Amino acid sequence: MQLYGDGIHDDTPAIQERIDSSKVFYLPVPEKFYLISQPLKLHSDFVFKIDPNTEIRLAEGSSCMLLCGEHLQNVVIDGGIWDMQNTKQSPNPLITYTYGQIKHDDMDDRYLGVSMRFFDIFNFTFKNVTIKNPVTFGAQLCKVVRFTIDSITFDYSVGNPQLQTMDGVHLESGCMFGRITNLKGRTFDDLLAINVDDFYYGDISDISVDGIFSDGGHSAIRFLSTGSNVRRISVQNVFGTFYQYCIGITKYYHLGNREKRGKYDMISLRNIYASKHHRYPPFYTDKSYVYPVIYIEREIDIRSLSISELHRRENETDIPTVFVDEDTVIENLTIKDCSYENKVGNAPFFVNKGKVKNLKLDNINLYGENLALM
């Protein structure tokens, strides 16, 4: 079957034929770009190699994923610019429908505006990829065990219908034993979401995150739990400015069981160089959406949380750096070796409205007059 790469003909059948018949498939450099109209489907024991500047675009009106795989093992995706062309697809269903019309309990083929989805994969590598203008999430992973995600760039500039719910890498329940490194770009929701009890239910554990870089993004990382466990997570080397928060440890999610509390343990956050960015998407200009740099929401139980080497030089928003909300219980919280300078106000470094049973604050340096630690 002929492979065109001219940006006019539909290359879906030809690419899929080559995927199905290969253990290792190198997608040749095209004349212009590859146009596809259906998701490319992966199989086990497969390496998909694409040059970093080779572009794969979703055809207008396709309203589907670009790439997907489920119930697989030993899969590598290396390279490519994957452009969903979101303004040419059906509008974001998370905005245009109410949440009650979308059943959040499994991974299936519903159109949710996701660019790529990987479900139930053992031994997975995803690297050197650029994701461009998805309708919602860039890459969604669920029940992926023993995985590496490295050097992913997010090129988001427009939304459909607006710049909202556009995550970068979105981990669902069942993900474990993974390393995530070098995520770069600006997203209009969480650059990295580590979410249990979202579209799938169950724990997330044993994840290492090293290197997030963003200027003017929504947030670096959002953790979410409404009953399942998020535990043994190491985050380090986060750089940038963020208009929501830098890191949020949360429970806010409408469809979760509000009677269940968020559950976290053994969370480490270190080497964070972050400050606030002004809020520019029009639906986010309400002051009620202004959050601290590290935001720990209400109705959460955390057994152990460590924050170290957090450095903030603030030129935009006068708000605390670390905030613990009401009705949250933290058994052990350590905050050490941090610094804070605020050129626009005097909000304290740390505010605690919850219950911290064992708090250790050590070597917190404040630069500026009238700044308080707590």
TORKOL-4160 file (C-alpha; in steps of 0.2 Angstrom, whole numbers, padded with zeros to 4 digits, m for minus):
374
<pt num="1" X="0000" Y="0000" Z="0000"/>
<pt num="2" X="0007" Y="0017" Z="m0005"/>
<pt num="3" X="0013" Y="0029" Z="0008"/>
<pt num="4" X="0011" Y="0047" Z="0002"/>
<pt num="5" X="0017" Y="0059" Z="0016"/>
<pt num="6" X="0011" Y="0074" Z="0005"/>
<pt num="7" X="m0002" Y="0081" Z="0017"/>
<pt num="8" X="m0016" Y="0077" Z="0005"/>
<pt num="9" X="m0019" Y="0058" Z="0004"/>
<pt num="10" X="m0025" Y="0048" Z="0019"/>
<pt num="11" X="m0010" Y="0038" Z="0025"/>
<pt num="12" X="m0019" Y="0029" Z="0039"/>
<pt num="13" X="m0020" Y="0012" Z="0030"/>
<pt num="14" X="m0002" Y="0012" Z="0024"/>
<pt num="15" X="0005" Y="0016" Z="0040"/>
<pt num="16" X="m0006" Y="0004" Z="0050"/>
<pt num="17" X="m0001" Y="m0010" Z="0037"/>
<pt num="18" X="0017" Y="m0007" Z="0041"/>
<pt num="19" X="0014" Y="m0006" Z="0060"/>
<pt num="20" X="0005" Y="m0023" Z="0059"/>
<pt num="21" X="0018" Y="m0032" Z="0049"/>
<pt num="22" X="0034" Y="m0025" Z="0059"/>
<pt num="23" X="0043" Y="m0028" Z="0075"/>
<pt num="24" X="0053" Y="m0012" Z="0072"/>
<pt num="25" X="0045" Y="0001" Z="0060"/>
<pt num="26" X="0054" Y="0017" Z="0055"/>
<pt num="27" X="0042" Y="0030" Z="0047"/>
<pt num="28" X="0051" Y="0038" Z="0033"/>
<pt num="29" X="0053" Y="0057" Z="0032"/>
<pt num="30" X="0038" Y="0063" Z="0022"/>
<pt num="31" X="0038" Y="0076" Z="0008"/>
<pt num="32" X="0027" Y="0087" Z="0019"/>
<pt num="33" X="0018" Y="0078" Z="0033"/>
<pt num="34" X="0007" Y="0062" Z="0036"/>
<pt num="35" X="m0012" Y="0064" Z="0036"/>
<pt num="36" X="m0022" Y="0051" Z="0046"/>
<pt num="37" X="m0040" Y="0050" Z="0049"/>
<pt num="38" X="m0041" Y="0035" Z="0062"/>
<pt num="39" X="m0030" Y="0031" Z="0077"/>
<pt num="40" X="m0015" Y="0021" Z="0073"/>
<pt num="41" X="m0015" Y="0005" Z="0084"/>
<pt num="42" X="0000" Y="m0002" Z="0092"/>
<pt num="43" X="0004" Y="m0021" Z="0096"/>
<pt num="44" X="0016" Y="m0029" Z="0108"/>
<pt num="45" X="0034" Y="m0031" Z="0106"/>
<pt num="46" X="0035" Y="m0016" Z="0094"/>
<pt num="47" X="0046" Y="m0001" Z="0092"/>
<pt num="48" X="0039" Y="0014" Z="0082"/>
<pt num="49" X="0053" Y="0026" Z="0077"/>
<pt num="50" X="0050" Y="0043" Z="0069"/>
<pt num="51" X="0062" Y="0057" Z="0066"/>
<pt num="52" X="0059" Y="0071" Z="0078"/>
<pt num="53" X="0053" Y="0083" Z="0064"/>
<pt num="54" X="0042" Y="0071" Z="0055"/>
<pt num="55" X="0024" Y="0077" Z="0057"/>
<pt num="56" X="0008" Y="0067" Z="0059"/>
<pt num="57" X="m0008" Y="0077" Z="0058"/>
<pt num="58" X="m0026" Y="0072" Z="0062"/>
<pt num="59" X="m0037" Y="0075" Z="0047"/>
<pt num="60" X="m0051" Y="0088" Z="0049"/>
<pt num="61" X="m0067" Y="0081" Z="0056"/>
<pt num="62" X="m0059" Y="0064" Z="0062"/>
<pt num="63" X="m0062" Y="0068" Z="0080"/>
<pt num="64" X="m0052" Y="0053" Z="0087"/>
<pt num="65" X="m0036" Y="0049" Z="0094"/>
<pt num="66" X="m0020" Y="0049" Z="0084"/>
<pt num="67" X="m0012" Y="0034" Z="0093"/>
<pt num="68" X="m0017" Y="0021" Z="0105"/>
<pt num="69" X="m0013" Y="0004" Z="0112"/>
<pt num="70" X="m0021" Y="m0007" Z="0125"/>
<pt num="71" X="m0017" Y="m0024" Z="0133"/>
<pt num="72" X="0001" Y="m0024" Z="0127"/>
<pt num="73" X="0019" Y="m0027" Z="0132"/>
<pt num="74" X="0036" Y="m0021" Z="0127"/>
<pt num="75" X="0031" Y="m0005" Z="0117"/>
<pt num="76" X="0043" Y="0009" Z="0112"/>
<pt num="77" X="0037" Y="0026" Z="0104"/>
<pt num="78" X="0052" Y="0037" Z="0099"/>
<pt num="79" X="0049" Y="0053" Z="0090"/>
<pt num="80" X="0037" Y="0063" Z="0079"/>
<pt num="81" X="0027" Y="0079" Z="0080"/>
<pt num="82" X="0009" Y="0073" Z="0083"/>
<pt num="83" X="m0004" Y="0087" Z="0079"/>
<pt num="84" X="m0022" Y="0084" Z="0083"/>
<pt num="85" X="m0027" Y="0100" Z="0074"/>
<pt num="86" X="m0040" Y="0103" Z="0088"/>
<pt num="87" X="m0049" Y="0117" Z="0080"/>
<pt num="88" X="m0053" Y="0106" Z="0066"/>
<pt num="89" X="m0061" Y="0092" Z="0077"/>
<pt num="90" X="m0077" Y="0091" Z="0087"/>
<pt num="91" X="m0077" Y="0103" Z="0102"/>
<pt num="92" X="m0070" Y="0098" Z="0119"/>
<pt num="93" X="m0083" Y="0086" Z="0126"/>
<pt num="94" X="m0077" Y="0090" Z="0144"/>
<pt num="95" X="m0083" Y="0108" Z="0141"/>
<pt num="96" X="m0098" Y="0106" Z="0129"/>
<pt num="97" X="m0106" Y="0092" Z="0139"/>
<pt num="98" X="m0109" Y="0091" Z="0158"/>
<pt num="99" X="m0099" Y="0079" Z="0168"/>
<pt num="100" X="m0114" Y="0069" Z="0172"/>
<pt num="101" X="m0116" Y="0064" Z="0154"/>
<pt num="102" X="m0098" Y="0057" Z="0153"/>
<pt num="103" X="m0096" Y="0040" Z="0162"/>
<pt num="104" X="m0080" Y="0040" Z="0172"/>
<pt num="105" X="m0076" Y="0022" Z="0175"/>
<pt num="106" X="m0066" Y="0014" Z="0161"/>
<pt num="107" X="m0055" Y="0017" Z="0146"/>
<pt num="108" X="m0064" Y="0015" Z="0130"/>
<pt num="109" X="m0066" Y="0023" Z="0113"/>
<pt num="110" X="m0077" Y="0037" Z="0118"/>
<pt num="111" X="m0072" Y="0054" Z="0110"/>
<pt num="112" X="m0064" Y="0064" Z="0125"/>
<pt num="113" X="m0052" Y="0074" Z="0114"/>
<pt num="114" X="m0037" Y="0064" Z="0120"/>
<pt num="115" X="m0023" Y="0064" Z="0107"/>
<pt num="116" X="m0015" Y="0048" Z="0113"/>
<pt num="117" X="m0021" Y="0034" Z="0125"/>
<pt num="118" X="m0011" Y="0019" Z="0132"/>
<pt num="119" X="m0020" Y="0007" Z="0143"/>
<pt num="120" X="m0014" Y="m0009" Z="0152"/>
<pt num="121" X="0004" Y="m0009" Z="0145"/>
<pt num="122" X="0018" Y="m0018" Z="0153"/>
<pt num="123" X="0036" Y="m0011" Z="0149"/>
<pt num="124" X="0032" Y="0005" Z="0140"/>
<pt num="125" X="0044" Y="0019" Z="0133"/>
<pt num="126" X="0038" Y="0035" Z="0126"/>
<pt num="127" X="0051" Y="0048" Z="0121"/>
<pt num="128" X="0057" Y="0062" Z="0110"/>
<pt num="129" X="0039" Y="0067" Z="0105"/>
<pt num="130" X="0031" Y="0083" Z="0102"/>
<pt num="131" X="0012" Y="0084" Z="0105"/>
<pt num="132" X="0003" Y="0099" Z="0097"/>
<pt num="133" X="m0014" Y="0106" Z="0100"/>
<pt num="134" X="m0024" Y="0091" Z="0107"/>
<pt num="135" X="m0042" Y="0095" Z="0111"/>
<pt num="136" X="m0040" Y="0089" Z="0129"/>
<pt num="137" X="m0025" Y="0078" Z="0136"/>
<pt num="138" X="m0009" Y="0076" Z="0126"/>
<pt num="139" X="m0005" Y="0058" Z="0132"/>
<pt num="140" X="m0016" Y="0048" Z="0144"/>
<pt num="141" X="m0009" Y="0032" Z="0153"/>
<pt num="142" X="m0019" Y="0020" Z="0163"/>
<pt num="143" X="m0013" Y="0004" Z="0171"/>
<pt num="144" X="0004" Y="0006" Z="0163"/>
<pt num="145" X="0018" Y="m0003" Z="0173"/>
<pt num="146" X="0037" Y="m0001" Z="0171"/>
<pt num="147" X="0037" Y="0014" Z="0160"/>
<pt num="148" X="0049" Y="0028" Z="0155"/>
<pt num="149" X="0043" Y="0045" Z="0148"/>
<pt num="150" X="0057" Y="0056" Z="0142"/>
<pt num="151" X="0059" Y="0072" Z="0133"/>
<pt num="152" X="0041" Y="0077" Z="0128"/>
<pt num="153" X="0037" Y="0094" Z="0122"/>
<pt num="154" X="0020" Y="0102" Z="0122"/>
<pt num="155" X="0016" Y="0114" Z="0108"/>
<pt num="156" X="m0001" Y="0121" Z="0114"/>
<pt num="157" X="m0007" Y="0137" Z="0106"/>
<pt num="158" X="m0026" Y="0136" Z="0103"/>
<pt num="159" X="m0041" Y="0128" Z="0111"/>
<pt num="160" X="m0057" Y="0121" Z="0105"/>
<pt num="161" X="m0068" Y="0130" Z="0111"/>
<pt num="162" X="m0056" Y="0138" Z="0123"/>
<pt num="163" X="m0039" Y="0135" Z="0132"/>
<pt num="164" X="m0045" Y="0123" Z="0146"/>
<pt num="165" X="m0043" Y="0105" Z="0152"/>
<pt num="166" X="m0028" Y="0103" Z="0141"/>
<pt num="167" X="m0016" Y="0092" Z="0151"/>
<pt num="168" X="0001" Y="0086" Z="0145"/>
<pt num="169" X="0004" Y="0069" Z="0152"/>
<pt num="170" X="m0011" Y="0062" Z="0162"/>
<pt num="171" X="m0008" Y="0047" Z="0173"/>
<pt num="172" X="m0023" Y="0037" Z="0178"/>
<pt num="173" X="m0025" Y="0024" Z="0191"/>
<pt num="174" X="m0014" Y="0008" Z="0190"/>
<pt num="175" X="0001" Y="0017" Z="0184"/>
<pt num="176" X="0017" Y="0011" Z="0194"/>
<pt num="177" X="0036" Y="0009" Z="0193"/>
<pt num="178" X="0038" Y="0024" Z="0181"/>
<pt num="179" X="0051" Y="0037" Z="0177"/>
<pt num="180" X="0046" Y="0054" Z="0169"/>
<pt num="181" X="0059" Y="0066" Z="0164"/>
<pt num="182" X="0061" Y="0082" Z="0154"/>
<pt num="183" X="0043" Y="0088" Z="0151"/>
<pt num="184" X="0044" Y="0105" Z="0142"/>
<pt num="185" X="0031" Y="0118" Z="0136"/>
<pt num="186" X="0015" Y="0127" Z="0141"/>
<pt num="187" X="m0001" Y="0117" Z="0144"/>
<pt num="188" X="m0018" Y="0124" Z="0149"/>
<pt num="189" X="m0021" Y="0112" Z="0163"/>
<pt num="190" X="m0009" Y="0101" Z="0172"/>
<pt num="191" X="0007" Y="0098" Z="0163"/>
<pt num="192" X="0008" Y="0082" Z="0173"/>
<pt num="193" X="m0007" Y="0075" Z="0181"/>
<pt num="194" X="m0005" Y="0060" Z="0193"/>
<pt num="195" X="m0024" Y="0056" Z="0196"/>
<pt num="196" X="m0032" Y="0041" Z="0204"/>
<pt num="197" X="m0051" Y="0040" Z="0204"/>
<pt num="198" X="m0053" Y="0050" Z="0188"/>
<pt num="199" X="m0057" Y="0040" Z="0173"/>
<pt num="200" X="m0052" Y="0024" Z="0181"/>
<pt num="201" X="m0051" Y="0019" Z="0200"/>
<pt num="202" X="m0036" Y="0012" Z="0210"/>
<pt num="203" X="m0019" Y="0017" Z="0216"/>
<pt num="204" X="m0004" Y="0025" Z="0208"/>
<pt num="205" X="0013" Y="0022" Z="0216"/>
<pt num="206" X="0032" Y="0021" Z="0214"/>
<pt num="207" X="0035" Y="0036" Z="0201"/>
<pt num="208" X="0050" Y="0047" Z="0199"/>
<pt num="209" X="0048" Y="0064" Z="0191"/>
<pt num="210" X="0064" Y="0073" Z="0186"/>
<pt num="211" X="0063" Y="0089" Z="0176"/>
<pt num="212" X="0048" Y="0100" Z="0172"/>
<pt num="213" X="0051" Y="0116" Z="0162"/>
<pt num="214" X="0037" Y="0128" Z="0159"/>
<pt num="215" X="0034" Y="0147" Z="0157"/>
<pt num="216" X="0016" Y="0154" Z="0160"/>
<pt num="217" X="0008" Y="0136" Z="0161"/>
<pt num="218" X="m0007" Y="0132" Z="0171"/>
<pt num="219" X="0003" Y="0120" Z="0183"/>
<pt num="220" X="0017" Y="0109" Z="0184"/>
<pt num="221" X="0009" Y="0094" Z="0193"/>
<pt num="222" X="m0008" Y="0090" Z="0200"/>
<pt num="223" X="m0010" Y="0075" Z="0211"/>
<pt num="224" X="m0028" Y="0069" Z="0214"/>
<pt num="225" X="m0036" Y="0057" Z="0225"/>
<pt num="226" X="m0054" Y="0053" Z="0231"/>
<pt num="227" X="m0051" Y="0038" Z="0241"/>
<pt num="228" X="m0037" Y="0028" Z="0232"/>
<pt num="229" X="m0019" Y="0029" Z="0237"/>
<pt num="230" X="m0005" Y="0040" Z="0229"/>
<pt num="231" X="0011" Y="0035" Z="0237"/>
<pt num="232" X="0030" Y="0034" Z="0235"/>
<pt num="233" X="0031" Y="0048" Z="0222"/>
<pt num="234" X="0048" Y="0058" Z="0220"/>
<pt num="235" X="0047" Y="0075" Z="0211"/>
<pt num="236" X="0063" Y="0085" Z="0208"/>
<pt num="237" X="0069" Y="0099" Z="0197"/>
<pt num="238" X="0054" Y="0109" Z="0193"/>
<pt num="239" X="0057" Y="0126" Z="0184"/>
<pt num="240" X="0045" Y="0140" Z="0178"/>
<pt num="241" X="0030" Y="0151" Z="0181"/>
<pt num="242" X="0012" Y="0145" Z="0183"/>
<pt num="243" X="m0005" Y="0154" Z="0184"/>
<pt num="244" X="m0014" Y="0141" Z="0194"/>
<pt num="245" X="m0001" Y="0133" Z="0206"/>
<pt num="246" X="0015" Y="0125" Z="0203"/>
<pt num="247" X="0011" Y="0109" Z="0212"/>
<pt num="248" X="m0007" Y="0104" Z="0219"/>
<pt num="249" X="m0011" Y="0090" Z="0230"/>
<pt num="250" X="m0029" Y="0089" Z="0228"/>
<pt num="251" X="m0046" Y="0081" Z="0230"/>
<pt num="252" X="m0057" Y="0093" Z="0220"/>
<pt num="253" X="m0066" Y="0082" Z="0207"/>
<pt num="254" X="m0085" Y="0083" Z="0206"/>
<pt num="255" X="m0089" Y="0065" Z="0202"/>
<pt num="256" X="m0079" Y="0057" Z="0216"/>
<pt num="257" X="m0086" Y="0051" Z="0232"/>
<pt num="258" X="m0086" Y="0067" Z="0243"/>
<pt num="259" X="m0087" Y="0056" Z="0258"/>
<pt num="260" X="m0070" Y="0048" Z="0254"/>
<pt num="261" X="m0054" Y="0058" Z="0258"/>
<pt num="262" X="m0039" Y="0060" Z="0247"/>
<pt num="263" X="m0025" Y="0048" Z="0253"/>
<pt num="264" X="m0006" Y="0051" Z="0251"/>
<pt num="265" X="0010" Y="0045" Z="0258"/>
<pt num="266" X="0028" Y="0046" Z="0255"/>
<pt num="267" X="0028" Y="0061" Z="0244"/>
<pt num="268" X="0044" Y="0070" Z="0241"/>
<pt num="269" X="0046" Y="0087" Z="0232"/>
<pt num="270" X="0063" Y="0095" Z="0230"/>
<pt num="271" X="0073" Y="0107" Z="0219"/>
<pt num="272" X="0058" Y="0118" Z="0214"/>
<pt num="273" X="0062" Y="0135" Z="0207"/>
<pt num="274" X="0044" Y="0143" Z="0204"/>
<pt num="275" X="0034" Y="0158" Z="0205"/>
<pt num="276" X="0017" Y="0164" Z="0199"/>
<pt num="277" X="0012" Y="0170" Z="0182"/>
<pt num="278" X="m0003" Y="0182" Z="0178"/>
<pt num="279" X="m0019" Y="0173" Z="0173"/>
<pt num="280" X="m0022" Y="0176" Z="0155"/>
<pt num="281" X="m0035" Y="0163" Z="0149"/>
<pt num="282" X="m0052" Y="0173" Z="0151"/>
<pt num="283" X="m0061" Y="0160" Z="0161"/>
<pt num="284" X="m0047" Y="0160" Z="0174"/>
<pt num="285" X="m0047" Y="0178" Z="0178"/>
<pt num="286" X="m0058" Y="0177" Z="0193"/>
<pt num="287" X="m0048" Y="0180" Z="0209"/>
<pt num="288" X="m0056" Y="0164" Z="0217"/>
<pt num="289" X="m0044" Y="0154" Z="0206"/>
<pt num="290" X="m0028" Y="0161" Z="0213"/>
<pt num="291" X="m0019" Y="0148" Z="0222"/>
<pt num="292" X="m0002" Y="0147" Z="0231"/>
<pt num="293" X="0013" Y="0139" Z="0223"/>
<pt num="294" X="0011" Y="0123" Z="0233"/>
<pt num="295" X="m0007" Y="0120" Z="0236"/>
<pt num="296" X="m0013" Y="0106" Z="0248"/>
<pt num="297" X="m0032" Y="0105" Z="0247"/>
<pt num="298" X="m0045" Y="0101" Z="0260"/>
<pt num="299" X="m0052" Y="0084" Z="0265"/>
<pt num="300" X="m0035" Y="0075" Z="0262"/>
<pt num="301" X="m0025" Y="0063" Z="0273"/>
<pt num="302" X="m0006" Y="0063" Z="0271"/>
<pt num="303" X="0005" Y="0052" Z="0281"/>
<pt num="304" X="0022" Y="0059" Z="0275"/>
<pt num="305" X="0026" Y="0074" Z="0264"/>
<pt num="306" X="0043" Y="0082" Z="0262"/>
<pt num="307" X="0047" Y="0099" Z="0253"/>
<pt num="308" X="0065" Y="0104" Z="0251"/>
<pt num="309" X="0075" Y="0117" Z="0241"/>
<pt num="310" X="0060" Y="0127" Z="0236"/>
<pt num="311" X="0065" Y="0144" Z="0230"/>
<pt num="312" X="0053" Y="0158" Z="0225"/>
<pt num="313" X="0056" Y="0175" Z="0219"/>
<pt num="314" X="0039" Y="0183" Z="0217"/>
<pt num="315" X="0035" Y="0198" Z="0205"/>
<pt num="316" X="0017" Y="0194" Z="0201"/>
<pt num="317" X="0005" Y="0188" Z="0214"/>
<pt num="318" X="0005" Y="0191" Z="0233"/>
<pt num="319" X="0000" Y="0174" Z="0240"/>
<pt num="320" X="0008" Y="0161" Z="0252"/>
<pt num="321" X="0021" Y="0149" Z="0245"/>
<pt num="322" X="0015" Y="0133" Z="0254"/>
<pt num="323" X="m0004" Y="0132" Z="0260"/>
<pt num="324" X="m0013" Y="0118" Z="0269"/>
<pt num="325" X="m0032" Y="0120" Z="0268"/>
<pt num="326" X="m0045" Y="0116" Z="0281"/>
<pt num="327" X="m0050" Y="0098" Z="0286"/>
<pt num="328" X="m0033" Y="0091" Z="0280"/>
<pt num="329" X="m0023" Y="0080" Z="0291"/>
<pt num="330" X="m0004" Y="0078" Z="0289"/>
<pt num="331" X="0005" Y="0066" Z="0300"/>
<pt num="332" X="0023" Y="0072" Z="0296"/>
<pt num="333" X="0027" Y="0087" Z="0286"/>
<pt num="334" X="0045" Y="0093" Z="0283"/>
<pt num="335" X="0049" Y="0109" Z="0274"/>
<pt num="336" X="0068" Y="0114" Z="0274"/>
<pt num="337" X="0081" Y="0123" Z="0264"/>
<pt num="338" X="0070" Y="0135" Z="0256"/>
<pt num="339" X="0070" Y="0153" Z="0251"/>
<pt num="340" X="0057" Y="0166" Z="0248"/>
<pt num="341" X="0057" Y="0184" Z="0241"/>
<pt num="342" X="0041" Y="0194" Z="0238"/>
<pt num="343" X="0042" Y="0210" Z="0228"/>
<pt num="344" X="0023" Y="0213" Z="0227"/>
<pt num="345" X="0017" Y="0210" Z="0245"/>
<pt num="346" X="0020" Y="0202" Z="0261"/>
<pt num="347" X="0010" Y="0185" Z="0261"/>
<pt num="348" X="0018" Y="0173" Z="0273"/>
<pt num="349" X="0029" Y="0158" Z="0267"/>
<pt num="350" X="0018" Y="0145" Z="0275"/>
<pt num="351" X="0000" Y="0145" Z="0280"/>
<pt num="352" X="m0008" Y="0130" Z="0289"/>
<pt num="353" X="m0027" Y="0129" Z="0291"/>
<pt num="354" X="m0027" Y="0110" Z="0293"/>
<pt num="355" X="m0020" Y="0099" Z="0306"/>
<pt num="356" X="m0001" Y="0095" Z="0305"/>
<pt num="357" X="0004" Y="0083" Z="0319"/>
<pt num="358" X="0022" Y="0083" Z="0317"/>
<pt num="359" X="0029" Y="0099" Z="0308"/>
<pt num="360" X="0048" Y="0102" Z="0305"/>
<pt num="361" X="0053" Y="0119" Z="0297"/>
<pt num="362" X="0071" Y="0121" Z="0295"/>
<pt num="363" X="0082" Y="0134" Z="0286"/>
<pt num="364" X="0069" Y="0144" Z="0278"/>
<pt num="365" X="0077" Y="0161" Z="0272"/>
<pt num="366" X="0065" Y="0176" Z="0269"/>
<pt num="367" X="0072" Y="0190" Z="0259"/>
<pt num="368" X="0063" Y="0207" Z="0261"/>
<pt num="369" X="0055" Y="0217" Z="0274"/>
<pt num="370" X="0039" Y="0212" Z="0283"/>
<pt num="371" X="0039" Y="0195" Z="0277"/>
<pt num="372" X="0033" Y="0181" Z="0290"/>
<pt num="373" X="0037" Y="0163" Z="0290"/>
<pt num="374" X="0020" Y="0158" Z="0295"/>
